[in-house]
Structure formats: structure tokens, C-alpha cells
Amino acid sequence: MEHFEAIVIGGGSAGLAAAVALGRSRRTVLVIDEGNPRNAKASHAHNILGQEGTNPMDLLERGRDEARHYGARIIEGKVDTLTGSLDTGFTVTMTERSYSAERIVLATGLIDNLPEIPGLAQAWGKSAIHCAYCHGWEVRNQELLVLGIGAMSSHQAMMFNQLSSKITFINHNSSALAEENRATLEALGIPVLEQSVIAVEFDDQGTLASVLLANNQRLNAETLVVATHMQAQAALYESLGGSLAENPLGTYISVNEMGATEVAGIYAAGNVCNLGAMVMAAAASGTIAGAAINADLISSQLATS
Ligand SMILES: Cc1cc2nc3c(=O)[nH]c(=O)nc-3n(C[C@H](O)[C@H](O)[C@H](O)COP(=O)(O)OP(=O)(O)OC[C@H]3O[C@@H](n4cnc5c(N)ncnc54)[C@H](O)[C@@H]3O)c2cc1C
């Protein structure tokens, strides 16, 4: 079985940044990536200092080149199982292939679970958006509809209200709007429509055209703001006995400031451990985890020499 000092599972911004830090520290590193980063549907990535507005897949292609430049090996595919411990070493298995490593970086990202409304998945990442910092500037001054489904929805309305005054909150899941949040929306002058959305509709070109409400009313819409329930892709971590934490955004792996998890030898970076991390924050946490593993390996190699 081929051996590496570190294996990075997931090759998005977080995983590739970890691989660069490890490669530059002359560590043998393997990145295994299924190739489905969370922002794949977006055409441009924003708030990326020095690379503003770049295509997300182009950004990762450059990251792969940089990691390879420092000796990282990158293979495509899904890691199915992760076994072992700090004492025995870890084994990572894909279909018919296994690799061993002394340390692991989990950079597997998260799943955005959307509310089940016909058409919504088709609009996701294009005209159905979640993040004022990722897409807000691009929809400034547009007619915005905020889908009220949970605790984050009124927060989103507040953020997007900074970008457009033409904003309506549709109280889709009426029990989710707390009284204090309703008061905030009122104070900001954001109208609240007490209806649920039964479909998201498109024109002939596939562009978002309207949302259909339960009372059969149609609201023209250019952009729909929707919160997702975020679920860390953490099955591998749980299989080692790791437990997940939860906050109003969803579930995630807890880490310390260096990216170490509660399972010795396993580090995490990016959205899998920080649901709110945008690209630069994800990459920064990958760099930190890579650096922490290098220091950790120096210490353990000293201890055994
Ligand atoms: C629609 C949308 C638009 C966005 N726009 C922006 C923006 O403009 N600016 C910004 O800063 N942020 C943006 N974001 C946030 C951005 O997507 C995340 O910050 C970033 O993707 C997090 O990087 P990551 O490496 O943690 O996870 P990801 O980029 O999701 O990468 C995780 C990788 O791990 C792989 N993987 C998962 N499980 C396995 C496994 N078992 N084996 C092998 N590989 C696996 C996945 O396939 C994926 O390639 C946006 C998010 C969305 C949803």
C-alpha cells in the first residue's frame, strides 16, 4: 500500500491550501477529490482578494497546479472508508485502492439541503442564492424575494436589504419567524407576505421568472434568497467515532484553532468545520491545518528518534 505523510480528503479551496502548505514543508501528500465543490454552480466567485470574480473551477485548477508544483499528488475519486488511529496510522480506501497516512485532513465541505419546492434546485446557485457576500453586489437594486423558512431567513433579509430596497419576505414556513425578527423586518420596512411558495418558475430561456404562491398568486422574481440547512460531509469522521456539533446553520466538525479535531491525528478545514467559511476563509483554515500537521509530525518524529 502506498504511504504518505498526509492524505487530504477533498480538493476544494481548503484541501488544496492544506496540500500546498504540506508540500512546501516537503511532506509527502496525497489529495483525493471527488470534484464536486459547493460553489460549482456559480459562474463567478467574489470576495476573493487578488482573484476577484474568477470562475470557481478555474480557481481550483490553479490551486491544483500550485499543489502539484510542490510535489502533492492529486487523484480524482471518492474516499469510501477511513480507518485506523494515530498509533496504527490511517488507511484511506477508494474503490479497489487503499493508501496509508500518518495524518489526515478532512476537507470534504458540506451539503446544502434546500427546502423541497419544485424548481428551486434548478435555480440554486444562479438565481436562487443564499449569501449576500457571495452574490449580493450582483443583485443590488433588483426585486428580491426572501424565502422565509427558518432562523436564518430574517437575517438574510437584513443583509440583502443593505443591497436592495426592493425586497419582500415570503413567510413560507410561518412558525419559523420569531416575533423579534418580525419586528426587525417591520423596522426595516421589509413587507412580509403570509404565503407559502409552491413552485419556482422559469421562462423559455431557463431564467427565473416567478414564484407561484399557495393562493395561486404569481410574483415576478429575478432573484430568490434562500437559506439552506448545511450538513457537513462528515460520514468518514463519524466512522472513526468523531461526533458532530450543531448551530443554527447546520452540523459541523468541531476543531481547535489549528484545525485539530477531537480524533487524534485527524484535522479538518473549510466548510466541513466552519459552515460560514467563504473561499478565502476555507483556504486559510487549510493552510493552518497543513502547517499544524507539519509541526505535529516534527514533534512526533523527534519523540521517536
Ligand atoms: C452557490 C454558491 C456560491 C458561492 N459563492 C461564493 C463566492 O462568491 N465567494 C466565496 O468566497 N464563497 C462562495 N461560496 C462558498 C464556497 O463555496 C465555500 O466557501 C467553499 O467551497 C468551501 O471550500 P471547501 O474546500 O471547504 O469545500 P468545497 O469547495 O465544497 O470542496 C469539498 C471537496 O471535497 C470533495 N469531497 C467530499 N467528500 C469526499 C470524499 N468522500 N472523497 C473525496 N472527495 C470528497 C467534494 O467533491 C469537493 O470537491 C459559495 C457557495 C455556494 C453554495
The ligand as a MOL file (V3000), in Angstrom:
LIG
                    3D

  0  0  0     0  0            999 V3000
M  V30 BEGIN CTAB
M  V30 COUNTS 53 58 0 0 0
M  V30 BEGIN ATOM
M  V30 1 C -23.8430 28.8420 -4.8860 0
M  V30 2 C -22.6680 29.2330 -4.0410 0
M  V30 3 C -21.8830 30.3180 -4.3950 0
M  V30 4 C -20.8010 30.6760 -3.6160 0
M  V30 5 N -20.0930 31.7900 -3.9670 0
M  V30 6 C -19.0270 32.1620 -3.2240 0
M  V30 7 C -18.2960 33.3470 -3.5470 0
M  V30 8 O -18.6230 34.0640 -4.4970 0
M  V30 9 N -17.2340 33.6570 -2.7770 0
M  V30 10 C -16.8570 32.8940 -1.7130 0
M  V30 11 O -15.8750 33.2280 -1.0670 0
M  V30 12 N -17.5580 31.7880 -1.3680 0
M  V30 13 C -18.6100 31.4030 -2.0930 0
M  V30 14 N -19.3260 30.2740 -1.7530 0
M  V30 15 C -18.8500 29.4540 -0.6250 0
M  V30 16 C -17.7820 28.4600 -1.1460 0
M  V30 17 O -18.4260 27.5420 -1.9880 0
M  V30 18 C -17.1330 27.7330 0.0320 0
M  V30 19 O -16.5410 28.6900 0.8900 0
M  V30 20 C -16.0290 26.7900 -0.4170 0
M  V30 21 O -16.4830 25.9310 -1.4410 0
M  V30 22 C -15.5530 25.9540 0.7660 0
M  V30 23 O -14.4370 25.2070 0.3490 0
M  V30 24 P -14.1820 23.7380 0.9320 0
M  V30 25 O -12.8690 23.3400 0.3770 0
M  V30 26 O -14.3920 23.7130 2.3860 0
M  V30 27 O -15.3530 22.8260 0.3200 0
M  V30 28 P -15.7050 22.5060 -1.1950 0
M  V30 29 O -15.2780 23.5990 -2.0790 0
M  V30 30 O -17.1430 22.1220 -1.2160 0
M  V30 31 O -14.7970 21.2500 -1.5440 0
M  V30 32 C -15.0050 19.9940 -0.9440 0
M  V30 33 C -14.4910 18.9450 -1.9050 0
M  V30 34 O -14.4470 17.6720 -1.2310 0
M  V30 35 C -14.9310 16.6930 -2.1160 0
M  V30 36 N -15.3600 15.5220 -1.3240 0
M  V30 37 C -16.3900 15.4260 -0.4390 0
M  V30 38 N -16.4430 14.1850 0.0850 0
M  V30 39 C -15.4320 13.4830 -0.4800 0
M  V30 40 C -14.9700 12.1510 -0.3510 0
M  V30 41 N -15.5580 11.2680 0.4700 0
M  V30 42 N -13.9060 11.7590 -1.0970 0
M  V30 43 C -13.2760 12.6300 -1.9460 0
M  V30 44 N -13.6750 13.9100 -2.0910 0
M  V30 45 C -14.7350 14.3410 -1.3760 0
M  V30 46 C -16.0580 17.3920 -2.8550 0
M  V30 47 O -16.4310 16.6960 -4.0350 0
M  V30 48 C -15.4130 18.7560 -3.1100 0
M  V30 49 O -14.6560 18.7490 -4.3150 0
M  V30 50 C -20.4550 29.9210 -2.4710 0
M  V30 51 C -21.2490 28.8290 -2.1070 0
M  V30 52 C -22.3490 28.4920 -2.8670 0
M  V30 53 C -23.2180 27.3380 -2.4290 0
M  V30 END ATOM
M  V30 BEGIN BOND
M  V30 1 1 1 2
M  V30 2 1 2 3
M  V30 3 2 2 52
M  V30 4 2 3 4
M  V30 5 1 4 5
M  V30 6 1 4 50
M  V30 7 2 5 6
M  V30 8 1 6 7
M  V30 9 1 6 13
M  V30 10 2 7 8
M  V30 11 1 7 9
M  V30 12 1 9 10
M  V30 13 2 10 11
M  V30 14 1 10 12
M  V30 15 2 12 13
M  V30 16 1 13 14
M  V30 17 1 14 15
M  V30 18 1 14 50
M  V30 19 1 15 16
M  V30 20 1 16 17
M  V30 21 1 16 18
M  V30 22 1 18 19
M  V30 23 1 18 20
M  V30 24 1 20 21
M  V30 25 1 20 22
M  V30 26 1 22 23
M  V30 27 1 23 24
M  V30 28 2 24 25
M  V30 29 1 24 26
M  V30 30 1 24 27
M  V30 31 1 27 28
M  V30 32 2 28 29
M  V30 33 1 28 30
M  V30 34 1 28 31
M  V30 35 1 31 32
M  V30 36 1 32 33
M  V30 37 1 33 34
M  V30 38 1 33 48
M  V30 39 1 34 35
M  V30 40 1 35 36
M  V30 41 1 35 46
M  V30 42 1 36 37
M  V30 43 1 36 45
M  V30 44 2 37 38
M  V30 45 1 38 39
M  V30 46 1 39 40
M  V30 47 2 39 45
M  V30 48 1 40 41
M  V30 49 2 40 42
M  V30 50 1 42 43
M  V30 51 2 43 44
M  V30 52 1 44 45
M  V30 53 1 46 47
M  V30 54 1 46 48
M  V30 55 1 48 49
M  V30 56 2 50 51
M  V30 57 1 51 52
M  V30 58 1 52 53
M  V30 END BOND
M  V30 END CTAB
M  END
